[in-house]
Amino acid sequence: MATMFILEKDGKLKPATSVKVRHILCEKHGKIMEAMEKIKVDNMRFDKVAEQFSEDKAKAGGSLGWMTRGGMVGVFQDAAFALQPSSCDKPIYTDPPVKTKFGYHIIMVEDRK
């Protein structure tokens, strides 16, 4: 996966060390694909789909807050750091969903630092 960099005030680039992440987690592949369809076809907001479908952090619209490198499962971390920041109304997300030991995730990043 590509490494994302942050442009510092002094004009130097440094690798991003943390990302502000939202995700939708479903144990079953069929359910995560249904959630994906709501985002992709029905143009529903990411946080609203998370509230409706996610089995984790649903009440928070899927927000995991700021996560640092080394604080996430490998493939989840790789996917999160590869995504460009976006917003819930126009999300850039993992497609296909990412599979971890917890289930299937649709991941989006709101910010990085």
GIVENPE-V907210 format. One line per field, one symbol per residue. ss: DSSP state (H for helix, E for strand, C for the rest). burial: + if it has 16 or more other ideal C-beta (glycine too) atoms within 10 Angstrom, else -. A space follows every 10 residues. Layout:
ss: ???
burial: ???
//
This chain:
ss: CCCCEEECCC CCEEECCEEE EEEEEECCHH HHHHHHHHHH CCCCCHHHHH HHHCCCCHHH CCEEEEEECC CCCHHHHHHH HHCCCCECCE CCECCCCEEE CCEEEEEEEE EEC
burial: ---+------ -----+-+++ ++++++---- ++--++-++- ---++++-++ +-++-+++-- ++++--+--- -+---++-++ +-+--+-+-- +-++--++-+ --++++++++ -+-
//
